[in-house]
Structures are given as structure tokens and as C-alpha cells.
């Protein structure tokens, strides 16, 4: 799996680091959780804002760099993952959300799957990540449209 990492102090410095998928996915899912594989993310000028305001906006806290990345990219004080808006597909679920469901939300700029602990919120089909942080609402879509 590939992870796009960005220097927190010099955002123009970035790299793509590789992570072993088997090592990363060895944990089961807790209650109220889903595993999601990001499919399509969008990059725009907002992503630069997320990087520049990473500490203030807690953007670096959304998806911390995995400990299994090679050095120096596993140093969470120096490196971060810039989140981006897009779609992901649920691959495993311990919730009412079925595998195969598309979620619109905030994803890491990486090919790694994400585990989210969600709780339902209104309107139906909108789920919120726990703990709640800015932009932590995920909309679900099935073949029939938005749930």
C-alpha cells in the first residue's frame, strides 16, 4: 500500500512511502465500525490549506501516519497525511451499513483501507465518526441512491 506523506514544517516536501498490507490489516473490527477502501479522492487548493493549517485545524490528527511506515516517514511529529474528500467502499462492517456501500467523506491520500467507528445521525444515510472532529460526517450511497 502506498501512503502520501507531507512534511509538517515544509509542506512542499513530500514522499510516497510503502506499507505492508498484511501487517496493517491484522486487526478485527470493533462494534459500530466499518473498514473502507478509499476509491476516488479529489485534490484541490483546499488540500494545501489542510496541510498549512494541519495543527490548527487538526488535519494531521484525522489520519496519523501509520507506525509501520519506514523511517523517517513514521515520525508523527514531522510527517503527516493530508486528508481529501472522495468516495470509499465499505469492505467489512459491524454496523447497519452493508459491505459494498459507497461512503462520501474525508479520506487519507493513501491506498490503505480505513477503519471508522460510526454512529448514525440525521438525516438517514449520514453517519458520524467517533470521536467527532471537523468534517467527520460520511454519507452512504447504495445502488438505489443515497440511503
C-alpha positions, 0 to 999 in steps of 0.5 A: 500500500502506498501512503502520501506523506507531507512534511509538517514544517515544509509542506512542499516536501513530500514522499510516497512511502510503502506499507505492508498490507498484511501487517496493517490489516491484522486487526478485527473490527470493533462494534459500530465500525466499518473498514473502507477502501478509499476509491476516488479522492479529489485534490484541490487548493483546499488540500494545501490549506489542510496541510498549512493549517494541519495543527490548527485545524487538526488535519494531521490528527484525522489520519496519523501516519501509520507506525509501520511506515519506514523511517523517517516517514513514521515520525508523527511529529514531522510527517503527516497525511493530508486528508481529501474528500472522495468516495470509499467502499465499505469492505467489512462492517459491524454496523447497519451499513452493508459491505459494498456501500459507497461512503462520501467523506474525508479520506487519507491520500493513501491506498490503505483501507480505513477503519471508522467507528460510526454512529448514525445521525440525521438525516438517514444515510449520514453517519458520524465518526467517533470521536467527532472532529471537523468534517467527520460526517460520511454519507452512504450511497447504495445502488438505489441512491443515497440511503 
